[in-house]
Amino acid sequence: MTVSLSSHIIIITAFIFLFLTVVDGLGSSSTAAVVYGNRAVCGIVAGEPTQRIQCYQNNQIISVQPKVSFQGISGGSSFFCGLRRGGFSLLCWDTGSSSSSFRPKRIYYSDTVGLTDLTVGDDHVCAREVDTGVVRCWRGRKSDHDGDLFASPGEALKFSKISCGNGFACGVLKYGSRVKCWGNRRVDVQNEIQSGFGNLSMSSLVAGESHACGLTTNGSLVCKGNNDSGQLDVPNYSSSSAYNEFSSLALGASFTCAIRRRNGLVSCWGDKKRFQSYVDVIGNVSFEFIVAGLDFACGLITSNLSLTCWGPGWSNANKSYDHDLPIGMVIPGPCVEYSCGTCGIYPDSETLCHGSGHICKLCQIEQPFAAPLPPTDDSTTPSPLQPASRASTTKRRLLMAFVIVGLVGCFIGFWSIGFFLWTRFSSKAIEPNTAPEPNLDADVKNALSSSTEPNFRTVGRQRSGSSKPETFSLSVLATATNNFSLENKIGFGSFGVVYRGKLDDGREVAIKRGQLQTIFQEKESAFDSELALLSRLHHKHLVSLVGFCEENDERLLVYDYMINGSLHSHLHDKNNISTILSSWTMRIKIALDAARGIEYLHNYAVPPIIHRDIKSSNILLDASWTAKVSDFGLSLVGPELGQRGKYVTAKAVGTVGYIDPEYYVLNVLTTKSDVYGLGVVMLELLTGKRAVFKCEEDDGIGVTSVVEYAGRYLLSERGEVVKMVLDKRVGLPEANEAEAVEVLAHTAMSCVSLEGKERPGMADIVANLESAFLLCQDNSGC
């Protein structure tokens, strides 16, 4: 019985940590799509009330109707299709007309049967029923009324993953995980692919024009089909035979492209090795995912969530093929309402979805999946990929697996209660700080709290300390905010909405109120972190905690009110004109204030603290324009933080544009992740640009990051080049002031180096900024 129990636990553990992979080929579902016949590229836009579709074709932005929310799109030869959020409606748009707007044609609607896994081939469309795994297909070589439509595989076959190629489709069977292909054209191609995969157990699959690639259940990349141009010749980057090497695939006519999981960089092979030369134009850029047409590919850049394209088919039709497309920010995954499970929420997810749901991150682990799983019903699995299974698995074994899941769950539950009590009553005293603003990944944080890494931990609810915060009743705080009226709402924090309030004794405060619907889920951890930290942190450049309220289901934190708001609003709100914009001295002082606050967290707090969400909206200004770091809902503490070489493996959280790319790609957190965020803030102070902004250069309105924008000039030389990127609202610096600004620019660029080891520590940053501030003060023109 002991051996059996152990084997089942291994199976369950493997299931929980299975490496899920997004693959996007000629016709696979994603939040971006390529229509290769007429070079149209479309994406689902981010940061708007609806996740609508926007396209780019013939050097212009094309409007797509209707402007409603979509969860996935996929493109073919002359049209693309989109699955509306919820999966109950499927629309398609022909892109061959010269109209400035694409009009939809609905090809599926149901009140009860939802679809997922939308995939478009050259001229056919398929999607999978969520509950059953049955695949439905539409359209075909002829019109919808000519009878020669693309055939569906039949209701007897159930699939966990499907993908369309040129004239055929293939999928991974739900039970058995074998590859099955179908279609009434290109029978030779589909037979070659199906027989090539044979009895391999697959977790994913994506099709190109005449070949297909996918990951086996142990993480090995396998390609089968036509190999005329070497598109099946998977490069071997390591001794592990490409196990878990790739996280995303895109297949065209004669090439295969893939994203390296460890660093997000793109590699391509096939097309007589010509296609890789086009990849060189994108350089050392990390991508979230890639999609492909027959002769070009496009990808979503991690740093700014913009689309860029490359390949012979794109460069021949677009002379500026090495520039980002002017579509704007594209969501890296569908906005959903369900829980994201162990893998957590994508950084800045709530902002990207504009409050209408969140985006789930993909699981990533180092070890390949090594055990077969019992059959699972994909109706309970929100992921686009389903776990592998064996048809021979018996019902008895399945029942046993559920029993073990229950036992493991109970064990974890009891352990969690014990751990909670232990952290509450026996943890070391820490120190504190914070105030308003957004964006957290609490599922990730919860996963960290049970991490095996000893270096860092999320903050438990530890209330002892040198300065005990006040306890407020809910009625007192409701009175202070006029019953939490909209007029008093001033922003969002890491776990809720922030209101301006006035207590009975006349004190002005900022009150952060947790959102009731999620307070006992991910937001509870952020509340505990802020309360534990802010009860102990006392520093001039950290926002102070006044008190808290825990009453019934309510969780509220009360802070000193920062009358001059956030640095972000002064830099980027067009209606906010203040002295912060008029002086380089003031800007350097604010950078120095923030750096001193972060230095205290890293080098003087006991235990040390990593903030994890340094950004301009989390730097607040008091009545004397002193800058203070706020919002500690994402912070981690660790006794070994200050020791060289110590780090923690963590799920990346933060805000798009500010998150450390090394942390995001490798899931390795150090103090240098805060340094990167501060570097972005300093570049905002220098340029007046947002961390991610619409770029109106090159006759486009694409999205770029302030790091990329400033790096074009500041990495090569100083002097006149520095002046080219400076915020014109302040005016050009003079005399010693110019030298001070150069020091700020040099320090900022060193902070945003791609590798953490190349970034300075906070003590060096503070020293540089102090020198810059003194230079400016010595100049009579400051």
C-alpha positions in Angstrom: 0.0 0.0 0.0 2.9 2.4 0.7 4.3 2.0 -2.8 0.9 2.6 -4.3 0.3 5.6 -2.2 3.7 7.1 -3.1 3.1 6.5 -6.8 -0.3 8.3 -6.7 1.2 11.2 -4.8 3.8 11.5 -7.6 1.1 11.5 -10.2 -0.9 14.2 -8.4 2.2 16.3 -7.8 3.1 16.1 -11.5 -0.4 17.1 -12.4 -0.3 20.2 -10.2 3.0 21.3 -11.6 2.6 20.3 -15.2 4.4 22.7 -17.6 1.6 24.2 -19.6 2.7 25.6 -23.0 1.1 28.0 -25.4 1.7 27.1 -29.0 0.6 29.3 -31.9 1.0 28.2 -35.5 -0.6 28.7 -38.8 -4.1 28.5 -37.2 -4.0 28.2 -33.4 -5.9 30.3 -30.9 -4.2 33.2 -29.3 -4.9 36.9 -28.5 -3.2 37.8 -31.8 -3.8 36.5 -35.3 -2.1 36.6 -38.7 -4.0 36.7 -42.0 -1.1 35.8 -44.3 -2.8 36.2 -47.7 -3.2 39.9 -47.4 -0.7 40.7 -44.6 -3.3 41.6 -41.9 -2.3 41.3 -38.2 -4.8 41.6 -35.5 -4.7 41.7 -31.7 -7.1 41.9 -28.7 -6.4 45.2 -27.1 -5.5 45.7 -23.5 -6.4 48.3 -20.9 -9.9 49.1 -22.2 -13.4 48.4 -20.9 -13.9 45.8 -23.6 -11.3 43.4 -25.0 -12.0 44.4 -28.5 -10.1 43.4 -31.7 -7.9 45.9 -33.6 -6.1 45.1 -36.9 -3.2 46.5 -38.9 -3.2 46.2 -42.7 -1.6 48.2 -45.6 0.0 50.6 -43.2 -3.2 51.6 -41.5 -5.3 50.7 -38.4 -8.5 48.8 -39.3 -11.6 49.0 -37.2 -13.2 45.7 -36.3 -16.9 45.4 -35.5 -18.5 44.7 -33.1 -16.5 46.3 -30.3 -17.2 43.7 -27.7 -14.9 41.4 -25.6 -13.2 38.4 -27.2 -11.2 35.7 -25.6 -9.3 34.4 -28.6 -8.7 34.9 -32.3 -7.0 32.9 -35.2 -6.2 33.7 -38.8 -6.0 31.9 -42.1 -5.4 32.8 -45.8 -8.0 35.6 -46.3 -10.0 35.8 -43.1 -9.8 35.5 -39.3 -12.2 34.5 -36.6 -12.8 35.4 -33.0 -14.4 33.6 -30.1 -16.4 36.0 -27.9 -15.8 36.0 -24.2 -17.6 33.0 -22.7 -17.2 31.0 -25.9 -20.9 31.0 -26.9 -20.5 33.0 -30.1 -18.0 32.7 -33.0 -17.5 35.5 -35.6 -15.4 35.7 -38.7 -14.2 38.6 -40.8 -12.9 38.6 -44.4 -9.9 40.9 -44.8 -9.7 41.1 -48.6 -11.7 44.3 -49.0 -10.2 47.7 -49.0 -12.7 49.0 -46.5 -11.4 50.8 -43.4 -13.6 48.5 -41.2 -14.0 44.7 -41.1 -17.6 43.5 -40.8 -18.4 40.3 -39.0 -20.2 37.2 -40.0 -21.5 35.0 -37.2 -21.0 31.3 -37.9 -21.9 29.9 -34.5 -24.1 30.8 -31.5 -25.4 28.8 -28.6 -26.9 29.6 -25.2 -25.6 26.5 -23.6 -22.6 25.0 -25.5 -19.5 27.0 -25.1 -16.5 26.6 -27.4 -12.7 26.9 -26.8 -9.5 26.2 -28.7 -10.5 28.2 -31.8 -8.2 27.4 -34.8 -8.3 28.6 -38.4 -6.5 26.9 -41.3 -6.1 28.3 -44.8 -9.9 28.4 -45.4 -11.5 26.4 -42.6 -12.4 26.9 -39.0 -12.6 24.5 -36.1 -13.3 24.8 -32.4 -13.7 22.4 -29.5 -16.7 22.1 -27.2 -15.7 23.0 -23.6 -17.7 20.3 -21.9 -17.3 17.3 -24.2 -14.2 17.8 -26.2 -16.1 17.3 -29.5 -14.7 19.3 -32.4 -16.8 21.3 -34.8 -15.6 22.7 -38.1 -17.0 25.2 -40.6 -16.4 26.8 -44.0 -14.0 25.2 -46.5 -12.6 25.6 -50.0 -16.0 26.6 -51.5 -18.6 29.0 -50.2 -20.8 28.0 -47.3 -23.5 26.8 -49.7 -21.5 24.7 -52.1 -21.5 21.6 -50.1 -17.7 20.8 -50.2 -17.1 22.1 -46.6 -14.3 21.0 -44.3 -15.4 17.9 -42.4 -15.6 17.6 -38.6 -13.9 14.6 -37.1 -17.2 13.3 -35.6 -18.7 13.2 -32.1 -17.1 9.8 -31.2 -13.7 11.5 -30.9 -12.9 13.8 -28.0 -10.0 16.1 -28.1 -8.0 18.1 -25.5 -6.1 20.2 -28.1 -6.6 21.0 -31.8 -4.8 23.0 -34.5 -5.5 23.6 -38.2 -3.0 23.5 -41.1 -3.3 24.0 -44.8 -6.2 21.8 -45.8 -6.1 19.6 -42.7 -6.5 19.6 -39.0 -4.9 17.6 -36.2 -5.5 17.3 -32.5 -4.5 15.5 -29.3 -7.1 12.9 -28.2 -8.6 13.6 -24.8 -8.2 10.0 -23.7 -4.9 8.4 -24.7 -3.1 11.7 -25.7 -2.4 10.4 -29.2 -2.4 12.6 -32.3 -5.4 12.3 -34.7 -5.7 14.2 -38.0 -8.7 14.7 -40.3 -9.9 16.6 -43.3 -11.1 15.9 -46.9 -8.1 17.4 -48.6 -4.3 16.9 -48.1 -4.9 13.3 -46.9 -1.3 12.4 -47.6 0.0 15.2 -45.3 -2.4 14.3 -42.5 -1.5 10.6 -42.7 2.2 11.4 -42.7 1.8 13.6 -39.6 -0.4 11.1 -37.7 1.8 8.1 -38.4 4.9 10.1 -37.5 3.6 10.8 -34.0 2.5 7.2 -33.7 2.0 6.2 -30.1 3.7 9.2 -28.6 1.7 10.7 -25.7 1.3 14.4 -26.4 0.4 17.4 -24.2 0.1 19.9 -27.0 0.2 20.2 -30.8 0.4 23.0 -33.4 0.2 22.7 -37.2 1.9 24.5 -40.1 1.3 24.3 -43.8 2.4 20.6 -44.1 4.0 19.7 -40.7 3.1 19.8 -37.0 5.1 20.1 -33.8 4.2 19.6 -30.2 5.4 18.7 -26.7 5.2 15.2 -25.4 4.0 14.7 -21.8 7.6 14.7 -20.6 8.3 18.0 -22.2 10.2 16.9 -25.3 9.6 18.8 -28.6 8.7 16.6 -31.5 8.0 17.7 -35.1 6.6 15.4 -37.9 5.4 15.8 -41.5 7.1 17.5 -44.5 10.8 18.3 -44.0 11.8 19.7 -47.4 13.3 22.8 -45.8 14.5 21.4 -42.5 11.4 22.6 -40.6 11.4 19.4 -38.5 15.1 19.7 -37.5 14.7 20.8 -33.9 18.0 22.3 -32.6 19.5 20.6 -29.6 20.4 23.4 -27.2 21.2 21.2 -24.2 22.0 17.7 -23.2 18.4 17.3 -22.2 17.3 16.8 -25.8 15.2 20.0 -25.7 13.1 18.8 -22.7 11.2 21.9 -21.5 13.4 24.1 -23.7 10.5 25.8 -25.5 7.4 27.6 -24.3 5.7 28.7 -27.5 5.7 27.5 -31.2 4.7 29.1 -34.5 4.8 27.1 -37.7 4.6 28.4 -41.3 5.0 26.9 -44.7 8.7 25.9 -44.5 9.9 27.1 -41.1 9.3 26.6 -37.4 9.9 29.3 -34.7 10.0 28.8 -31.0 10.4 30.8 -27.8 13.1 29.7 -25.5 11.5 29.2 -22.1 14.4 30.4 -20.1 14.9 33.8 -21.6 11.9 34.4 -24.0 14.2 34.8 -27.0 13.0 33.5 -30.4 14.8 30.8 -32.4 13.7 29.7 -35.9 14.8 26.8 -38.2 13.9 25.5 -41.6 13.4 27.6 -44.8 17.0 26.6 -45.7 18.0 28.4 -42.6 17.1 31.8 -44.2 14.3 32.6 -41.8 16.7 32.9 -38.8 18.3 35.9 -40.5 15.0 37.7 -40.2 14.9 37.0 -36.5 18.1 39.0 -36.1 16.1 42.2 -36.7 14.3 41.7 -33.4 17.6 41.3 -31.5 17.7 40.4 -27.9 14.0 40.8 -27.2 11.9 38.6 -25.0 8.4 37.5 -26.2 5.2 36.3 -24.5 4.0 34.3 -27.5 4.4 34.1 -31.3 2.0 33.5 -34.2 2.7 32.7 -37.8 1.5 32.8 -41.4 3.0 31.0 -44.3 6.0 33.2 -44.8 6.2 35.5 -41.7 5.7 35.5 -38.0 4.7 38.0 -35.3 5.3 38.1 -31.6 4.1 39.9 -28.5 7.0 41.7 -26.8 7.1 41.1 -23.0 8.4 44.5 -22.1 5.6 46.6 -23.6 3.0 44.0 -24.9 3.2 45.3 -28.4 3.3 43.2 -31.6 6.2 43.1 -34.0 6.6 41.0 -37.2 9.5 39.5 -39.2 10.1 37.2 -42.1 10.4 37.4 -45.9 6.7 37.7 -46.4 6.5 40.7 -44.1 9.7 42.5 -45.1 8.8 42.4 -48.8 5.4 44.0 -48.1 6.4 46.4 -45.3 9.7 48.3 -45.5 9.5 49.1 -41.7 9.2 45.5 -40.7 11.6 45.9 -37.8 9.3 48.3 -36.0 6.5 47.5 -33.6 3.0 47.4 -35.1 0.8 50.5 -34.2 -2.0 48.4 -32.7 -1.3 49.3 -29.1 -1.0 47.0 -26.1 -2.3 43.5 -26.6 -3.4 41.3 -23.8 -1.0 38.3 -23.3 -3.9 35.9 -22.6 -7.7 35.9 -22.3 -9.4 37.8 -19.5 -11.2 35.3 -17.3 -13.2 35.2 -14.1 -12.3 31.8 -12.8 -9.4 31.1 -10.4 -6.0 30.7 -11.8 -4.9 27.9 -9.5 -1.3 27.3 -8.6 0.3 29.3 -11.4 -1.0 32.7 -10.4 -2.2 35.8 -12.1 -0.3 37.7 -14.9 1.4 40.9 -13.6 -0.7 44.0 -13.9 -3.6 41.7 -14.9 -6.4 43.8 -13.5 -5.2 46.9 -15.4 -4.8 45.0 -18.6 -8.3 43.6 -18.3 -9.6 47.0 -17.1 -11.1 45.4 -14.0 -13.2 42.9 -16.0 -11.4 39.7 -14.9 -7.7 38.7 -14.8 -5.2 36.9 -17.0 -3.8 33.5 -15.8 -0.1 32.9 -16.0 1.4 29.8 -17.5 3.0 27.2 -15.2 6.7 26.8 -15.4 8.9 24.2 -13.7 12.4 22.9 -14.2 11.7 19.2 -14.3 9.7 17.4 -17.0 6.5 15.7 -16.3 7.4 12.0 -15.8 4.2 10.1 -14.9 1.0 9.2 -16.8 -2.3 10.8 -15.6 -5.8 9.4 -15.3 -8.4 10.8 -17.7 -9.7 14.2 -16.7 -12.8 16.1 -17.8 -11.7 19.3 -19.5 -14.9 21.0 -18.5 -13.3 21.6 -15.1 -10.0 22.7 -16.4 -9.8 26.4 -17.5 -6.4 25.9 -19.2 -6.3 25.7 -23.0 -4.2 22.5 -22.7 -5.4 19.4 -21.0 -3.1 17.0 -19.1 -2.0 13.8 -20.7 -3.8 10.5 -19.9 -3.9 6.8 -20.8 -6.9 5.0 -22.1 -6.0 1.9 -20.1 -6.3 3.8 -16.8 -9.1 2.1 -14.8 -12.0 3.7 -13.0 -10.6 2.2 -9.8 -7.3 4.0 -10.3 -9.1 7.3 -11.0 -11.1 6.9 -7.8 -8.0 6.2 -5.9 -6.4 9.4 -7.3 -9.4 11.5 -6.1 -9.1 9.9 -2.7 -5.4 10.8 -2.5 -6.2 14.3 -3.7 -8.5 14.6 -0.7 -6.0 13.2 1.7 -3.3 15.5 0.4 -5.7 18.5 0.6 -6.5 17.7 4.2 -2.8 17.4 5.1 -2.1 20.8 3.4 -5.0 22.3 5.2 -3.9 21.2 8.6 -0.3 22.2 7.9 -1.4 25.6 6.7 -3.4 26.2 9.9 -0.4 25.2 12.0 1.9 27.4 9.9 -0.5 30.3 10.3 -0.6 30.0 14.1 3.2 29.6 14.2 3.8 32.7 12.2 1.3 34.7 14.2 2.7 34.0 17.6 6.4 33.1 17.2 7.8 35.1 14.2 10.5 37.6 14.5 9.6 41.3 14.7 10.0 43.2 11.5 9.5 46.8 10.5 6.9 48.7 8.2 5.3 51.2 5.5 2.7 52.2 2.7 -0.4 53.8 1.0 -2.5 53.7 -2.2 -2.2 52.2 -5.7 -2.7 48.9 -7.7 -1.6 45.6 -9.3 -0.9 42.4 -7.5 -0.6 38.7 -8.2 -1.9 37.2 -5.0 -2.2 33.6 -6.2 1.6 33.8 -6.9 2.1 35.3 -3.4 0.1 32.5 -1.8 2.2 29.9 -3.7 5.4 31.6 -2.4 4.2 31.4 1.2 4.6 27.6 0.9 7.8 27.7 -1.1 10.6 25.4 -0.2 13.1 28.3 -0.6 14.1 29.5 2.9 15.4 32.9 1.9 12.2 34.9 1.6 8.6 34.7 2.7 5.4 36.6 2.5 4.7 38.6 5.6 2.5 36.9 8.2 0.1 38.7 10.4 2.6 39.8 13.0 1.3 42.6 15.2 3.9 43.0 17.9 6.4 45.9 17.5 7.6 49.2 18.7 4.6 51.2 17.4 1.2 49.6 17.6 -1.3 50.9 14.9 -4.7 52.2 16.0 -7.7 50.0 15.7 -10.7 51.6 14.1 -14.3 50.6 13.8 -16.0 50.3 10.5 -18.6 53.0 11.4 -15.8 55.5 12.2 -14.1 55.0 8.9 -17.4 55.1 7.0 -18.2 58.4 8.6 -14.7 59.7 7.7 -15.3 58.9 4.0 -19.0 59.9 3.8 -19.9 56.2 3.6 -17.1 55.5 1.1 -18.6 57.9 -1.5 -17.3 58.1 -5.0 -16.4 61.7 -4.4 -13.8 60.5 -1.8 -12.4 57.8 -4.0 -8.8 58.6 -4.9 -7.3 55.4 -6.3 -6.6 51.7 -6.0 -4.2 49.9 -3.7 -2.8 46.4 -3.7 -5.9 44.8 -2.3 -8.7 47.4 -2.7 -10.0 50.9 -3.3 -8.4 53.9 -1.6 -10.6 56.8 -0.2 -9.7 60.1 1.3 -11.1 60.6 4.8 -11.2 62.9 7.7 -11.3 61.5 11.2 -13.2 63.1 14.1 -10.0 64.7 15.5 -9.4 66.5 12.2 -6.6 64.2 10.8 -6.8 63.6 7.1 -6.1 60.0 6.2 -6.1 57.7 3.2 -8.3 54.5 3.8 -7.7 51.4 1.7 -10.8 49.1 1.7 -10.5 45.5 0.6 -12.9 44.3 -2.1 -15.5 42.1 -0.3 -15.8 39.5 -3.1 -12.2 38.6 -3.0 -11.1 39.5 0.5 -10.8 35.9 1.7 -8.9 34.8 -1.4 -5.9 36.6 -2.9 -6.5 40.0 -1.2 -6.2 38.7 2.3 -2.5 38.0 1.8 -1.9 41.6 0.6 -3.8 43.0 3.7 -1.6 40.9 6.0 1.6 41.9 4.3 0.9 45.6 4.5 -0.3 45.5 8.1 2.7 43.5 9.3 5.2 45.7 7.5 3.7 49.1 8.1 3.3 48.4 11.8 7.1 48.3 12.0 8.7 50.4 9.3 9.4 53.9 10.3 11.3 56.1 7.8 11.0 59.6 6.4 10.6 58.2 2.9 8.1 55.5 3.6 4.4 56.2 4.0 3.2 55.7 7.6 0.4 53.4 8.7 -2.1 55.1 11.1 -4.3 52.0 11.9 -6.5 49.2 10.6 -10.0 47.7 10.8 -11.0 44.1 10.9 -14.7 43.9 11.4 -16.8 41.0 10.1 -15.8 40.5 6.4 -14.2 44.0 6.1 -10.4 44.6 5.9 -9.3 48.3 5.9 -5.9 50.0 6.4 -5.6 53.7 7.3 -2.5 55.8 6.3 -1.3 59.3 6.5 -2.8 61.3 3.7 -0.3 62.4 1.0 -1.8 65.7 0.0 0.2 66.1 -3.2 -0.8 62.7 -4.6 1.5 60.4 -6.7 4.5 61.1 -8.8 2.7 59.4 -11.7 -0.2 61.9 -11.6 2.2 64.9 -11.7 4.2 63.5 -14.6 1.4 62.0 -16.7 -1.9 63.7 -15.9 -2.3 66.5 -18.4 -4.6 68.3 -16.0 -2.1 68.3 -13.2 0.4 71.2 -13.5 2.6 71.7 -10.5 6.1 72.7 -9.4 7.4 69.1 -9.8 7.3 69.7 -13.6 9.2 72.9 -13.6 12.6 72.1 -11.9 15.3 69.5 -12.5 16.3 70.0 -8.9 12.9 68.8 -7.8 12.9 65.8 -10.0 16.4 64.7 -8.8 15.3 65.3 -5.2 12.2 63.0 -5.7 14.4 60.3 -7.2 16.8 60.6 -4.3 13.9 60.5 -1.7 12.5 57.3 -3.3 16.0 55.7 -3.5 16.6 56.4 0.2 13.3 54.7 1.1 14.2 51.6 -1.0 17.7 51.6 0.5 16.2 51.5 3.9 14.1 48.5 2.9 17.1 46.6 1.5 19.9 47.5 3.9 18.4 48.6 7.2 15.0 47.0 7.7 15.2 43.9 9.9 14.6 41.5 8.2 15.3 43.1 4.8 12.4 43.7 2.4 11.9 43.6 -1.4 9.1 45.8 -2.5 8.4 44.1 -5.8 6.2 46.9 -7.3 8.3 50.0 -7.5 6.6 52.4 -9.9 5.7 56.1 -10.1 2.2 55.6 -8.9 3.6 54.0 -5.7 5.7 57.1 -5.0 3.6 59.6 -3.1 4.3 63.2 -2.2 3.5 64.9 1.1 2.7 68.6 1.7 6.4 69.5 1.6 7.0 67.5 -1.6 8.9 64.8 0.2 8.6 61.6 -1.7 7.6 58.4 0.1 7.4 54.8 -1.1 4.0 53.2 -0.6 1.9 50.0 -1.2 3.6 46.9 0.3 0.9 44.4 -0.6 3.4 42.5 -2.8 6.4 42.8 -0.6 8.5 39.9 0.6 10.9 39.7 3.5 13.9 37.5 4.2 16.7 37.4 6.7 19.3 36.6 4.1 18.3 39.3 1.7 21.5 41.4 2.1 23.9 38.4 1.6 25.6 38.1 -1.7 24.3 35.4 -3.9 21.1 34.8 -1.9 17.9 34.7 -4.0 14.5 33.2 -4.0 12.7 31.4 -6.8 9.3 33.2 -7.0 6.4 33.7 -9.3 6.9 37.1 -10.9 4.5 39.9 -9.9 4.5 43.6 -10.7 3.4 46.1 -13.3 4.0 46.0 -17.0 6.8 48.4 -17.9 8.3 48.3 -14.4 8.8 44.6 -13.8 12.4 43.3 -13.9 12.8 41.2 -17.1 15.2 38.9 -15.5 12.8 38.2 -12.6 9.9 37.8 -15.0 11.7 35.3 -17.3 13.7 33.3 -14.8 11.4 33.7 -11.7 14.5 34.7 -9.7 13.9 37.5 -7.3 16.7 39.7 -5.8 16.9 43.3 -4.6 18.0 44.2 -8.1 14.4 43.7 -9.2 13.5 46.9 -7.1 16.5 48.6 -8.7 15.1 48.0 -12.1 11.7 49.5 -11.2 13.4 52.6 -9.7 15.5 52.9 -12.9 12.2 53.1 -14.9 10.9 55.8 -12.5 14.1 57.8 -13.0 13.6 57.6 -16.8 10.1 58.8 -16.4 11.5 61.8 -14.5 14.0 62.4 -17.2 11.8 62.1 -20.2 8.3 62.8 -19.0 7.2 59.6 -20.8 5.1 56.8 -19.2 6.7 53.5 -18.5 4.8 52.2 -21.6 3.4 54.7 -24.0 2.1 55.1 -27.5 4.9 56.1 -29.9 3.8 58.5 -32.7 7.1 58.2 -34.5 7.6 56.6 -37.9 4.1 57.4 -39.0 2.6 55.1 -36.5 1.0 54.9 -33.1 2.8 51.8 -31.8 3.6 51.0 -28.2 7.1 51.3 -26.8 8.7 51.4 -23.3 10.6 54.3 -21.8 13.5 52.0 -21.3 13.7 51.3 -25.1 13.0 54.9 -26.0 15.7 56.4 -23.7 18.1 53.6 -24.4 18.4 54.6 -28.1 20.2 57.7 -27.0 21.6 57.3 -23.5 23.5 54.0 -24.1 25.8 55.5 -26.7 27.0 58.8 -25.4 26.1 61.7 -23.2 26.0 65.5 -23.6 23.8 66.6 -26.6 22.3 63.1 -26.9 20.9 63.3 -23.4 19.1 66.5 -24.2 17.2 64.8 -27.0 15.2 62.7 -24.5 14.6 65.3 -21.8 11.1 66.4 -20.8 10.5 69.6 -22.8 8.2 70.9 -20.1 11.2 71.5 -17.8 13.5 73.1 -20.3 17.1 72.4 -21.0 19.5 72.2 -18.0 22.3 74.7 -17.7 25.8 74.7 -16.3 26.2 72.3 -13.3 22.5 71.4 -13.6 23.3 69.7 -16.9 26.0 67.6 -15.3 23.5 66.6 -12.5 21.0 65.5 -15.1 23.7 63.4 -16.9 24.4 61.7 -13.6 20.7 60.9 -13.2 20.5 59.6 -16.8 23.6 57.4 -16.4 22.3 56.0 -13.1 18.9 55.3 -14.5 20.3 53.4 -17.5 22.6 51.3 -15.3 19.5 50.4 -13.1 17.6 49.0 -16.1 20.4 46.7 -17.4 19.0 43.4 -18.5 21.1 41.4 -16.1 20.7 42.0 -12.4 24.4 41.6 -11.7 25.1 44.6 -14.0 22.8 46.9 -11.9 24.1 48.9 -9.0 23.1 48.4 -5.4 20.9 50.9 -3.6 23.8 52.4 -1.6 25.6 53.3 -4.8 22.4 54.7 -6.4 21.8 56.9 -3.3 25.4 58.1 -3.5 25.0 59.0 -7.2 21.8 60.9 -6.7 23.2 62.7 -3.7 26.1 63.9 -5.9 23.6 65.0 -8.6 21.5 66.9 -6.1 24.5 68.7 -4.6 25.7 69.6 -8.1 22.3 71.1 -8.8 22.1 73.0 -5.5 25.6 74.5 -6.2 24.3 75.9 -9.5 22.6 79.3 -9.2 20.5 78.4 -12.1 18.8 75.6 -10.3 
